């Protein structure tokens, strides 16, 4: 089976999954599997970096913060470049072959990290891993949106992005399992290479893309000129990128800080450093991640019911409220552990919206290009936020809770951007 035809008139009665075919579920499962390992590759560094940098740096205490932030910046830059490159190639040459290339890239270079013996080799490998990760998201998000019918698109795309939480859990479990032996966690990153066989055997090009390949617009497939210079798409692409920059910037500056907030609280309560580190990993990687996963899963149904714009705005407005509460109210481990799932739900949930919303903003001939420009361009735009975050959190005059609360003000920017973007809830995918 080659996918679904462009949307046809359909009723909205019954559950969203009624009528979804076996092939459509298969595509969703493959896209989710690829995204799970995408997220694993990103999170495993966040969870193992202290041990990695401790082994590879001559003076770990002096260089740990600098190299930790530098590697995150390298990862964001690699994701941007890979997303733009492979998103365009997916529009030109098809979803399936480019998905295979991107999965192979991040699997291979993650596994090679096992053999790295210096900090510069790790930096190069993290950049190459990020190239594949950035590209895979754009291809998978476009593929899901094109294969599923309109009535099921928001929920399916939301499930696709929400599967990221499995990647976070997998990374947390791997980090706790390997302990200080961080190399084995990267060796596990070779496993998604097995997905290539599944993708090659199962995924066919969507009929939407094949129609564009044979149309008068074939010369515009994957064209950045069409994306950025056509007034219908250029302005939307820029605003979408800024929206993603807010989401990704607050993820690295605010959401990820849950681990540090818990660690700092435990240390202030007299818990020893090793125990505090282990319990903070569990609190962030399992408990907070569970709340984040529920937020990601909830975003799709809420988008389908209330619209894309109201859902984005509501999540960001509520995130503005939960961040200072989480930062300043808890005084004990259990008080903070209760708040962390809510914190994760509201600060992370909007990320599902990127997989739902961005492919709906652009026509088929530049869908992966446009979605990738928004999401992965947002990665690059988030780098200054990451650097600002590192600077604020290291100031002696500002506490970590204060720094995280200040950084959460970026959600206000996200609300303002969302007010200028179109609503796509009742709209078919654009073909012209």
Buried (B, 14 or more C-beta within 10 A) or exposed (E): EEBBEBBEEEEEEEEBEEEBBEBBBBBBBBBBBBBBBBBBBBBBBBBBBBBBBEBBBEEBEEBBEEBBBBBBBBBBBBBBBBBBBBBBBBBBBBBBBBBBBBBBBBBBBBBBBBEBEEBEBBBBBBBBBBBBBBBBBBBBBBBBBBBBBBBBBBBBBBBBBBBBBBBBBBBBBBBBEBEEEBBEBBBBBBBBBEBBEBBEEBBBBBBBBBBBBEBEBEEBBBBBEBBBEBEEBBEBBBBBBBBBBBBBBBBBBBBBBBBBBBBBBBBEEEBEEEEBBBBBBBBBBBBBBBBBBBBBBBBBBBBBEEBBBBBBBBBBBBBBEBBBEBBEEBEEBEEBBEBBBBBBBBBBBBBBBBBBBBBBBBBBBBBBBBBBBBBBBBBBBBBEBBBBBBEBBEEEEBBBBBBBBBBBEBBEBBBBBBEEBEEBBEEEBBBE
